[in-house]
Amino acid sequence: MLFYIVDDDEAVRLMLTEIIEDEDLGEVVGEAADGSHLDGQVLTMRNVDILLIDLLMPSQDGIETIRKIRPTFKGKIIMISQVESKELIAQAYSLGSEYYVQKPVNKIEVVTVISKVMEKIRLEKSIQDIHKTLHAVIQNDPSPSGQKSVLPAKQIREAGQFLLSELGISGDIGSHDLLDILDYLDQFEHEHTFKNGFPALKEVFGGVALARLGERADEQQLGKLAKASEQRVRRAIYQSLNHLASLGLADVSNWKFEKYASQFFDFTTVWKRMGELKDRMPQSGSAIRIHMKKFIQVFYAEAKRIHLEG
């Protein structure tokens, strides 16, 4: 991983560089004492993966800098600051920052946070690879047929059940539909390898309905079950959004909030829901739209990663 550090304190820049390089997290390819010296295109040209930036700097602060570079810089951002204002930190999150490191810099915290961001980068890359083969481990399957092997249903469902618990929806009625979706996608990948992209949601819910009712079911029965399943999943995803937003509202440094909120949802969505919860707006009154396909893609990719690495 390639890092760039922006902080007006030279000692902090030196300390972060030493931690990153001593712990073999990657290489620091540049640094600056102020946000005004930063350019998104330069970061992109240098292939920077992770930017560490102080929130408060004399000439141009971190908030303004993130706002300036975001149109061109697509890497990950970690905030560094002594500021404990939840509003200011949440504003940085809403602009695309990933995590928060508090000053004075602590080696264990820095390593932990950077490791989480690196894990997210790897997850996003694996999601991109879904359109090819998802995971290199499956690509290199040595089976004589050269085909990918399907994970035993119990194993991928166990990984899925763990994720549902982490997301706060293990007991939700829609959780059963999400586990069935894992089974369907695993079989779909085995047969089609996502060569034409991730299947449409209509196809996913239709496939799950067919697996439940069998070949003898008529079109009306399949359509009714697919629609009901989609509604249950949508409610479950909203419930997960509520759960994560509640964690973030209580403490933006909560590790589950940091790990899952921006993985499964667009952070602007999480930020809006946090604002609604702060104003005590019930879920039924929310106008927030969720990206269901993104949630399902991440859910599947993460479940497979947990299984393969476990």
Residue, then its C-alpha position, 0 to 999 in steps of 0.5 A: m500500500l502507498f501512503y501520503i501524510v498531511d499534518d502540520d506537525e513534523a513529529v507526527r508525520l515522522m512518527l506515522t511514517e515510522i509506524i507504517e514502514d516498521e510494521d510493513l504496512g506499506e510505503v510513504v510516498g509523500e507528505a505535506a505540512d498543510g492541505s493547501h499543498l495537496d492536489g488530488q491529481v498528484l495523489t492519483m498519479r502517485n497511486v496513493d492508496i491511503l491518505l492520512i490527514d489532520l483535521l485542523m491545520p493553519s492554512q487549509d484544514g482537513i475538511e476543506t482539503i478533503r472537499k477539494i481533492r475528492p472529485t479526483f482522488k479515489g483512495k481512502i482517507i484516514m483523519i488524524s486530530q485531537v478534535e473530539s467534536k462528533e459533528l466535525i468528525a461526522q462531517a469528515y466522514s460524510l465527505g468520504s473519510e474512512y476512519y479516525v485516529q486520535k492524537p496523541v498518536n498511538k502505535i497500536e491504534v494507528v496499526t489497527v485503523i490502517s489494517k481495517v482500511m487495508e481490509k476494506i480496500r481488499l474487499e472492494k477489489s474482490i467485489q470488482d473481481i466478481h465480474k471476472t471470478l471474485h476470488a483468486v483462490i477460486q480461480n486457481d481451483p485445481s479440479p480436473s474439470g477446471q470449474k469452480s467448486v461450489l461452497p457447501a451450503k452450510q459453510i457459506r450460510e454459517a459465514g452469512q449468519f455471522l455477518l447478519s449478527e454483526l450487522g444487527i439483523s440475525g433475528d430479522i425475518g429477512s435474514h433467512d432470505l439473505l441466507d438463501i440468496l447466498d446459496y443462490l449466488d454461490q450456485f450462480e457463480h459456479e455455473h456462470t462465473f459472473k462473466n456477464g456481471f452480477p445478476a439483476l435483483k429480479e433474477v436473484f429473487g426469482g431464483v430464490a423463489l424457484a429454489r423454494l417452490g420447485e419447478r412445478a410452481d406457476e409464474q404467479q406463485l413465483g412472482k408473489l413469493a419473489k416480491a414478498s422476499e424482496q420486501r423482507v430483505r429491504r426491511a432487513i437492510y433498513q434495520s441494519l442501516n438503523h443499527l449501524a447509524s445508532l452505533g455511529l451516533a453513540d460513538v463514531s469510533n465504534w469498531k463495528f460502525e467503522k468496519y461495516a457502515s461504509q462497506f455495506f452502505d453509501f456513507t452519505t446514507v448512513w450520515k443522513r440516517m444518523g441525523e434522522l435518529k438524532d432528530r428522533m425520526p422513525q424509520s417509517g418517516s425516512a425518505i432515505r433510499i438504500h442501494m439494495k444491490k450493493f448491500i447484497q454484493v458486499f454481503y456475498a463477497e464478505a461471506k465468501r471471504i470469511h469462509l475462505e480465510g477461515 
